[in-house]
Amino acid sequence: MSATAPARNTIGLASGSIVSGVLAYAVFALTTRALGSADAAPVAVLWTYWGLSAAALTFPVQHWIARSVAAQQSEAGVRADLPRLGLVVGASTVVTGLGAYAAKGLLFDGLGAFAWLVALTTIGSGLMGLVRGLLTARGRFVEVGQVLIAENAVRLLCVSILVLIGVTSPVAYGIALLAGYLACAGWPSAWSPTGDEAQGAGVLGFLGGATGGQVLGQVVLVGPPVLLALLGGGAAQVTALFAALALARAPFLVVLGQVAQLTGFFTRLVVSGRLERLGRLHRTITVGGLVLAGLAAGLGALLGPWLVRVVFGAEVAVVPVVAALLAAGSAYALANLVLSVLLYAYARTSRVLLGWLISVAPGALTLSIGPGTRIETVAWAFLVTEAAAWLVLALFARRR
């Protein structure tokens, strides 16, 4: 590997995450304008499920493959466990599809076709995790960034065509979202691992903790606006919280693509027994999370209200204290993401799930106490939950 390869990989992943995020915003903006806010609601629910399925399958499968190949120095273990992975994805497909059909009246305005789209999205999330994981394990990080871009570029192309020809069917726009998984066809070499048959790489144990932890973390990260609505917050407050949180978690979305490089790196340190190096990295991540949260709170209070108005319009307003709380919580979310990857390297994925389960308790207590207005209470609960997860995951990730 040349001296410039690490920089090229980092730039490729970062640019892929940023461009993919911009394309995703464009896709949903076009969808909302074409259908109107009411008719776009089923598509919005499908987009929400897409995010959850990525947290439940794409991210864990990608990092399971990267960790397994780094530990075994071979893709054979992954190959041996593909049937088990297929069973997990298949079972998830059946459960989510049937659940979506049963709740079609509540979630999708009675449109049963969306239940099929939910089921197919589950399959697509698993396939995308396989492709990204094998590219990651082979050190093809620039191509991982290209996959990120291609996925939402295909969606944008499909939605643009629908808008140009005047299609107003929500189902058609749901199919456009599903079409993003066709990007996997652009990397046929990553469809399956190579190598002789070998003992499995523990996919069931890895995914059990990683999936649960990632889904809980994702719910905490994107759930505050929904929580505020359930607590009786007004429409303007819900919109303001959604807007401020969308800006605050933008760095998280960029780092989410970057951590693909860390799984193999951390795992090789674990396998080679370089615990002192891991200990220093752990301290850096832990202390860095605390420092970053403090800086983010200050910048959020100073610039957050202004940025929200600039990006989302003058009618969307958020007070400095809420912007500060959301920024600090999002900074802790960054540290939690890296700490989770460190635990993946140790093959301690159950600790990730346990950490998030523990962290929900202080967040719920904060909600019951109710500091400030409703929107301030939800923002405080978000920060407390993320900070508690940072503390617990840091304790779990101490070197052995």
C-alpha positions as CSV (number, residue, x, y, z in Angstrom):
1,M,0.0,0.0,0.0
2,S,1.4,3.4,-1.0
3,A,2.0,6.2,1.5
4,T,-1.0,8.1,0.0
5,A,-3.4,5.2,0.3
6,P,-4.7,5.9,3.8
7,A,-5.4,9.5,2.9
8,R,-7.1,8.4,-0.3
9,N,-9.2,5.9,1.6
10,T,-10.2,8.5,4.2
11,I,-11.1,11.1,1.6
12,G,-13.0,8.6,-0.5
13,L,-15.1,7.4,2.5
14,A,-15.7,11.0,3.7
15,S,-16.7,12.3,0.3
16,G,-18.9,9.3,-0.3
17,S,-20.7,9.8,3.0
18,I,-21.2,13.5,2.4
19,V,-22.4,13.2,-1.3
20,S,-24.6,10.3,-0.4
21,G,-26.3,12.3,2.4
22,V,-26.9,15.3,0.0
23,L,-28.4,13.0,-2.6
24,A,-30.7,11.4,0.0
25,Y,-32.0,14.8,1.1
26,A,-32.6,15.7,-2.6
27,V,-34.5,12.4,-3.1
28,F,-36.9,13.0,-0.2
29,A,-37.3,16.7,-1.0
30,L,-38.3,15.9,-4.6
31,T,-40.7,13.2,-3.3
32,T,-42.4,15.5,-0.9
33,R,-42.8,18.2,-3.5
34,A,-44.2,15.8,-6.1
35,L,-46.7,14.1,-3.8
36,G,-47.5,16.7,-1.2
37,S,-47.0,16.3,2.6
38,A,-50.0,14.0,3.0
39,D,-49.5,11.6,0.2
40,A,-45.8,11.4,0.9
41,A,-46.4,10.1,4.4
42,P,-46.2,6.4,3.5
43,V,-42.9,7.0,1.7
44,A,-41.6,8.9,4.8
45,V,-42.4,5.8,6.9
46,L,-40.6,3.6,4.4
47,W,-37.6,5.9,4.6
48,T,-37.7,5.7,8.4
49,Y,-37.7,1.9,8.1
50,W,-34.8,2.1,5.6
51,G,-32.7,3.9,8.2
52,L,-33.6,1.3,10.9
53,S,-32.9,-1.6,8.6
54,A,-29.5,-0.1,7.8
55,A,-28.8,0.0,11.5
56,A,-30.1,-3.5,12.1
57,L,-28.5,-5.3,9.1
58,T,-26.2,-3.2,6.8
59,F,-23.9,-1.8,9.5
60,P,-23.6,-4.9,11.6
61,V,-23.1,-7.2,8.6
62,Q,-20.5,-4.9,7.2
63,H,-18.5,-4.8,10.4
64,W,-19.0,-8.5,11.2
65,I,-17.3,-9.3,7.8
66,A,-14.5,-6.7,8.4
67,R,-13.8,-8.0,11.9
68,S,-13.9,-11.7,10.9
69,V,-11.6,-11.3,7.9
70,A,-9.1,-9.2,9.9
71,A,-9.1,-11.8,12.8
72,Q,-8.8,-14.9,10.6
73,Q,-6.8,-13.3,7.7
74,S,-9.2,-15.1,5.4
75,E,-12.7,-14.8,4.0
76,A,-13.3,-18.5,4.4
77,G,-15.1,-18.1,7.8
78,V,-17.5,-15.6,6.3
79,R,-18.2,-17.9,3.4
80,A,-19.0,-20.7,5.8
81,D,-21.5,-18.6,7.7
82,L,-23.3,-17.2,4.6
83,P,-26.2,-19.8,5.0
84,R,-26.7,-18.6,8.6
85,L,-26.7,-15.0,7.5
86,G,-29.2,-15.9,4.8
87,L,-31.5,-17.4,7.5
88,V,-31.2,-14.3,9.6
89,V,-32.1,-12.0,6.7
90,G,-34.8,-14.3,5.5
91,A,-36.5,-14.5,8.9
92,S,-36.2,-10.8,9.3
93,T,-37.8,-10.3,5.9
94,V,-40.8,-12.5,6.8
95,V,-41.3,-10.8,10.2
96,T,-41.0,-7.3,9.0
97,G,-43.2,-7.9,5.9
98,L,-46.0,-9.5,7.9
99,G,-45.8,-6.8,10.5
100,A,-45.9,-4.0,7.9
101,Y,-48.9,-5.7,6.2
102,A,-50.7,-6.0,9.6
103,A,-50.1,-2.3,10.3
104,K,-50.7,-1.0,6.7
105,G,-53.7,1.0,7.8
106,L,-51.7,2.8,10.5
107,L,-48.4,3.2,8.7
108,F,-49.1,3.2,5.0
109,D,-52.6,4.6,4.5
110,G,-53.8,1.1,3.8
111,L,-51.5,0.6,0.8
112,G,-50.6,-3.1,1.1
113,A,-47.8,-2.8,-1.6
114,F,-45.7,-1.1,1.0
115,A,-45.5,-4.3,3.1
116,W,-43.7,-5.9,0.1
117,L,-41.4,-2.9,-0.1
118,V,-40.6,-3.2,3.6
119,A,-39.8,-6.9,3.1
120,L,-37.6,-6.2,0.0
121,T,-35.9,-3.4,1.9
122,T,-34.9,-5.9,4.5
123,I,-33.3,-8.1,1.9
124,G,-31.6,-5.1,0.3
125,S,-30.1,-4.0,3.6
126,G,-28.6,-7.4,4.1
127,L,-27.2,-7.5,0.6
128,M,-25.8,-4.0,0.9
129,G,-24.1,-5.0,4.2
130,L,-22.5,-8.0,2.4
131,V,-21.1,-5.9,-0.5
132,R,-19.8,-3.1,1.8
133,G,-18.4,-5.6,4.2
134,L,-16.3,-7.5,1.7
135,L,-15.1,-4.3,0.1
136,T,-14.1,-3.1,3.5
137,A,-12.4,-6.3,4.4
138,R,-10.4,-6.1,1.2
139,G,-9.3,-2.6,1.9
140,R,-11.2,-1.1,-1.0
141,F,-12.4,1.9,1.0
142,V,-12.7,4.2,-2.0
143,E,-15.1,1.8,-3.6
144,V,-17.1,1.7,-0.3
145,G,-17.6,5.4,-0.7
146,Q,-18.6,4.9,-4.3
147,V,-21.2,2.4,-3.2
148,L,-22.6,4.9,-0.8
149,I,-22.9,7.5,-3.6
150,A,-24.3,5.0,-6.1
151,E,-27.1,3.8,-3.8
152,N,-28.7,7.3,-3.5
153,A,-27.7,8.4,-7.0
154,V,-29.9,5.5,-8.4
155,R,-32.7,6.7,-6.1
156,L,-32.4,10.3,-7.2
157,L,-32.4,9.2,-10.9
158,C,-35.5,7.1,-10.5
159,V,-37.4,9.9,-8.5
160,S,-36.3,12.5,-11.1
161,I,-37.8,10.4,-13.9
162,L,-41.0,10.0,-11.9
163,V,-41.3,13.7,-11.3
164,L,-40.6,14.5,-15.0
165,I,-43.3,12.2,-16.3
166,G,-45.8,13.3,-13.7
167,V,-46.2,10.2,-11.6
168,T,-48.1,10.8,-8.3
169,S,-48.3,7.3,-6.9
170,P,-46.7,6.9,-3.5
171,V,-45.9,3.2,-4.3
172,A,-43.8,4.3,-7.3
173,Y,-41.7,6.5,-5.1
174,G,-41.4,3.7,-2.6
175,I,-40.1,1.5,-5.5
176,A,-37.6,4.2,-6.3
177,L,-36.2,4.0,-2.8
178,L,-35.9,0.2,-3.2
179,A,-34.1,0.7,-6.5
180,G,-31.1,2.1,-4.7
181,Y,-30.0,-1.5,-3.8
182,L,-29.4,-2.1,-7.5
183,A,-26.1,-0.3,-6.9
184,C,-24.8,-3.6,-5.5
185,A,-24.8,-4.8,-9.1
186,G,-22.0,-2.4,-9.8
187,W,-19.5,-4.4,-7.7
188,P,-20.1,-8.1,-8.7
189,S,-16.7,-9.1,-7.3
190,A,-18.0,-8.3,-3.8
191,W,-21.1,-10.5,-4.0
192,S,-19.5,-13.4,-2.2
193,P,-16.4,-14.2,-0.3
194,T,-13.6,-16.3,-1.6
195,G,-11.6,-19.0,0.0
196,D,-11.9,-22.7,1.0
197,E,-14.6,-23.9,3.4
198,A,-13.7,-23.3,7.0
199,Q,-15.3,-23.0,10.5
200,G,-17.9,-20.3,10.7
201,A,-17.1,-16.8,11.8
202,G,-19.8,-16.5,14.5
203,V,-22.4,-14.4,12.6
204,L,-25.3,-15.2,14.9
205,G,-23.5,-14.1,18.1
206,F,-22.1,-11.0,16.4
207,L,-25.3,-9.8,14.9
208,G,-27.4,-10.5,18.0
209,G,-25.6,-7.8,20.0
210,A,-24.6,-5.5,17.2
211,T,-28.1,-5.3,15.7
212,G,-29.8,-4.6,19.0
213,G,-27.3,-2.0,20.0
214,Q,-27.3,-0.2,16.6
215,V,-31.1,-0.1,16.5
216,L,-31.4,1.3,20.0
217,G,-28.6,3.8,19.2
218,Q,-30.4,4.8,16.0
219,V,-33.7,5.3,17.8
220,V,-32.1,7.5,20.4
221,L,-30.4,9.5,17.7
222,V,-33.4,10.1,15.5
223,G,-36.3,9.7,17.9
224,P,-36.5,13.0,19.9
225,P,-39.0,14.7,17.4
226,V,-41.3,11.7,17.6
227,L,-41.0,11.7,21.4
228,L,-41.8,15.4,21.6
229,A,-44.9,14.9,19.5
230,L,-46.0,12.0,21.8
231,L,-45.5,14.3,24.8
232,G,-47.9,16.9,23.3
233,G,-45.4,19.3,21.7
234,G,-46.7,21.7,19.1
235,A,-46.1,21.2,15.4
236,A,-43.7,24.2,15.3
237,Q,-41.7,22.8,18.2
238,V,-41.5,19.3,16.6
239,T,-40.3,20.9,13.3
240,A,-37.7,23.0,15.1
241,L,-36.4,20.0,17.0
242,F,-36.2,17.9,13.8
243,A,-34.4,20.7,12.0
244,A,-31.9,21.4,14.8
245,L,-31.2,17.7,15.3
246,A,-30.7,17.1,11.6
247,L,-27.9,19.7,11.6
248,A,-26.4,18.5,14.9
249,R,-26.0,14.9,13.7
250,A,-24.6,15.8,10.3
251,P,-21.0,15.1,11.5
252,F,-22.2,11.7,12.9
253,L,-23.4,10.7,9.4
254,V,-20.0,11.5,7.9
255,V,-18.1,9.6,10.6
256,L,-20.5,6.6,10.2
257,G,-18.9,6.0,6.8
258,Q,-15.4,6.6,8.1
259,V,-15.5,3.9,10.8
260,A,-15.4,1.2,8.1
261,Q,-11.6,1.7,8.3
262,L,-11.5,1.2,12.1
263,T,-13.0,-2.3,12.4
264,G,-10.1,-4.1,10.7
265,F,-7.5,-1.8,12.3
266,F,-8.8,-2.4,15.9
267,T,-9.2,-6.1,15.2
268,R,-5.6,-6.6,14.1
269,L,-4.5,-4.8,17.3
270,V,-6.6,-7.2,19.3
271,V,-5.4,-10.3,17.5
272,S,-1.8,-9.3,17.7
273,G,-2.2,-8.6,21.5
274,R,-1.2,-5.0,21.3
275,L,-3.2,-4.1,24.4
276,E,-1.1,-1.1,25.4
277,R,-1.9,0.5,22.1
278,L,-5.5,-0.3,22.5
279,G,-5.5,1.2,25.9
280,R,-4.1,4.5,24.7
281,L,-6.7,4.5,21.9
282,H,-9.5,3.8,24.4
283,R,-8.4,6.7,26.6
284,T,-8.2,9.1,23.6
285,I,-11.6,8.1,22.4
286,T,-13.2,8.4,25.8
287,V,-11.6,11.8,26.8
288,G,-12.1,13.0,23.2
289,G,-15.8,12.4,23.5
290,L,-16.0,14.5,26.7
291,V,-14.0,17.4,25.2
292,L,-15.9,17.3,21.9
293,A,-19.2,17.4,23.8
294,G,-18.2,20.5,25.7
295,L,-17.0,22.3,22.5
296,A,-20.1,21.2,20.6
297,A,-22.4,22.6,23.4
298,G,-20.7,26.0,23.2
299,L,-20.8,26.1,19.4
300,G,-24.4,24.9,19.4
301,A,-25.5,27.6,21.7
302,L,-23.6,30.3,19.7
303,L,-24.4,29.2,16.1
304,G,-27.2,26.7,16.3
305,P,-30.2,29.0,16.3
306,W,-28.7,31.0,13.4
307,L,-27.8,27.9,11.3
308,V,-31.4,26.5,11.7
309,R,-32.9,29.8,10.4
310,V,-30.4,29.9,7.5
311,V,-30.9,26.3,6.4
312,F,-34.6,25.8,7.2
313,G,-36.1,29.3,7.0
314,A,-36.9,32.1,9.3
315,E,-40.1,30.5,10.6
316,V,-38.1,27.6,12.1
317,A,-36.6,28.7,15.4
318,V,-34.8,27.0,18.2
319,V,-33.5,28.5,21.5
320,P,-29.8,28.4,22.3
321,V,-30.1,25.9,25.2
322,V,-31.9,23.3,23.0
323,A,-29.3,23.8,20.3
324,A,-26.5,23.3,22.8
325,L,-28.0,20.2,24.3
326,L,-28.6,18.6,20.9
327,A,-25.0,19.4,19.7
328,A,-23.5,18.0,22.9
329,G,-25.6,14.8,22.6
330,S,-24.6,14.4,19.0
331,A,-20.9,14.7,20.0
332,Y,-21.3,11.9,22.5
333,A,-23.0,9.9,19.7
334,L,-19.8,10.1,17.7
335,A,-17.8,8.8,20.6
336,N,-20.3,6.0,21.2
337,L,-20.0,5.0,17.5
338,V,-16.3,4.5,17.8
339,L,-16.5,2.8,21.2
340,S,-19.0,0.4,19.7
341,V,-16.6,-0.4,16.9
342,L,-13.8,-1.0,19.5
343,L,-16.2,-3.5,21.2
344,Y,-16.8,-5.2,17.9
345,A,-13.1,-5.7,17.5
346,Y,-13.1,-7.4,20.9
347,A,-16.1,-9.5,19.7
348,R,-18.1,-8.2,22.6
349,T,-21.1,-7.0,20.7
350,S,-23.5,-8.0,23.5
351,R,-21.9,-5.3,25.6
352,V,-23.0,-2.7,23.0
353,L,-26.6,-3.8,23.4
354,L,-26.3,-3.9,27.2
355,G,-24.8,-0.5,27.2
356,W,-27.7,1.1,25.3
357,L,-30.2,-0.8,27.5
358,I,-28.6,0.6,30.6
359,S,-28.5,4.1,29.1
360,V,-32.2,4.3,28.4
361,A,-32.9,4.3,32.2
362,P,-31.4,7.7,33.0
363,G,-32.9,9.2,29.9
364,A,-36.4,8.0,31.0
365,L,-35.7,9.4,34.5
366,T,-34.9,12.8,32.9
367,L,-38.2,12.7,31.0
368,S,-40.1,12.0,34.2
369,I,-38.4,14.9,36.0
370,G,-39.2,17.2,33.1
371,P,-36.6,20.0,33.2
372,G,-37.8,23.1,31.3
373,T,-40.3,23.3,28.5
374,R,-41.3,20.1,26.6
375,I,-38.7,20.6,23.9
376,E,-36.0,21.3,26.5
377,T,-37.0,18.2,28.4
378,V,-36.7,16.0,25.3
379,A,-33.3,17.7,24.5
380,W,-32.0,17.0,28.0
381,A,-33.2,13.4,27.8
382,F,-31.3,13.0,24.5
383,L,-28.1,14.4,26.0
384,V,-28.4,12.3,29.2
385,T,-29.0,9.1,27.3
386,E,-26.1,9.7,24.9
387,A,-23.8,10.7,27.8
388,A,-24.8,7.6,29.8
389,A,-24.1,5.4,26.8
390,W,-20.7,7.1,26.5
391,L,-19.8,6.3,30.1
392,V,-21.1,2.7,30.0
393,L,-19.5,1.8,26.7
394,A,-16.2,3.4,27.8
395,L,-16.2,1.1,30.8
396,F,-17.1,-1.9,28.8
397,A,-14.4,-1.2,26.2
398,R,-11.5,-1.0,28.6
399,R,-8.6,-3.2,27.5
400,R,-8.5,-6.7,29.0
